[in-house]
Amino acid sequence: MKILFVSLGCDKNLVDTEMMLGMLVKRGFSITDDEKEADAVVVNTCCFINDAKQESINTLLEMAELRKDGDIKALIAAGCLAQRYQEEIQKEIPEVDAIVGTTAIDAIVEALDEVLCGNCCNHLKDINRKPVHDRERIVTTGGHYAYLKIAEGCDKHCSYCIIPKVRGSYRSIPMDSLLQEAERLVAFGVKEIILVAQETTLYGVDLYGEKRLCELLRKLCMISGLYWVRILYCYPEEITDELIETIRDEQKICNYLDIPIQHASDKILKRMGRRTDRQELTDMITKLRDRIPDICLRTTLITGFPGETQEDHASLLAFVDEMEFDRLGVFPYSQEEDTPAALFDDQIEEDVKLDRQADLMELQQEIAFEKAQNAVGSTLLVMVEGRVPEEHVYVARSYKDAPNVDGFVFVQTGRELMTGDFVRVRITGAHEYDLIGEIEDEFTK
């Protein structure tokens, strides 16, 4: 039996997908990326914002046509949308044979077996059960980097966010299990491990009574054959001096932090249920840059949040202009049902949200382009991602570039390189968000 797996949404969802793939392959199923070859389809869905929700629905509808025509024998919906809207999915898309919730991914083989035997089924377990871990994964990111999900769920309850209701409360994965998983990934050939969770900075508080992220980082850095450790999704109020020092002192940890701040107007931050104000954000960013001068900071913003005035928007623009983030993403506010913010009276018109998003991205574009130009003449260690076909140009990433969200370094060389190779590159030019360079040294790693 051949299974087509469609993974949507975030990198945390991708880890769930890779674990389910591992379980299916171990059971004897084979995996295909061709829907014409597939006997069954699993769609791991997302519902974080409206665009993600619509993408998941459209994908399910597309696969439902294959199911209706008899081209596939089973269609399973997994993940966040399936968890949140299981009744609606089964009513509106009856071709879906089974639902596998966010905490029930270890039931994927059982679900598929039941469907292939002609039985529709739902697998929805306690949303706060212990996270599924200790499963061998099928790494889908090319083998040279992989995500390591260190916790599940969230306790912050920001007023706009549905995650606690579909992923549960914050639950850390035991450190020993994470280290064993990291060892397996490195043995498979992974050279960069990227730590992800809804919030990485709180790792360990539920299991050990205190934050243990720094200890986890130090132990990961001891793994032979692992060269880069990258940390995503650090909430600013939880960044400690110990974490800053650990990033600074451990050579394998990329001097890169993803810090989702969402806004910079104190009024809007308070309405969002965030735990920091503008001054605290300024102080934290200043401290990070003082302690780690070459740190690369990424953030995300929400524009058009209910009650956001033109003055609030201008305040956010001024903050972005002052902070000059290295990387920045902006999302129009998505009114998600069952969240407090969805009930706020002062919702913003969609065209206003999009105009404000464009304002912020135009400003950030100027900042990013200037930073790229300033990099010309510098030298960066980069990891090769692949090759531009029929050209002597390789695509690479520096420590400043997380996969799929940041830019690239295009390396011009006649030398043969392999994906995952590390080389030192002198930057000779810049094109918008991307850099261009030439190899300066022999392979360094």
Buried (B, 14 or more C-beta within 10 A) or exposed (E): BEBBBBBBBBBBBBBBBBBBBBBBBEBEBEBBEEBEEBBBBBBBBBBBBEEBBEBBBEBBEEBBEBBEEEBBBBBBBBBBBBBBBBEEBBEEBEBBBBBBBBBBBBBBBBBBEBBBEEEBBBBBBEBBEEBBBEBBBBBBBBBBBBBBBBBBBBBBEBBBBBBBBBBBEBBBBBBEEBBEBBBBBBEBBBBBBBBBBBBBBBBBBBBEEEBBBBBBBBBBBEBEEBBBBBBBBBBBBBBEEEBBEBBBEBEBBBBBBBBBBBBBBBBBBEBBBBBBBBEBBBEBBEEBBEEBEEBBBBBBBBBBBBBBEEEBBEBBBEBBEEBBBBBBBBBBBBBBEEBBBBEBEEBBEEEBBEBBBEBBBEBBEEBBBEBBEEBBEEEBBBBBBBBEEEEEBBBBBBBBBBBEEBBBBBBBBEEEBEBBBBBBBBBEBBEEBBBBBEBBEEEEE
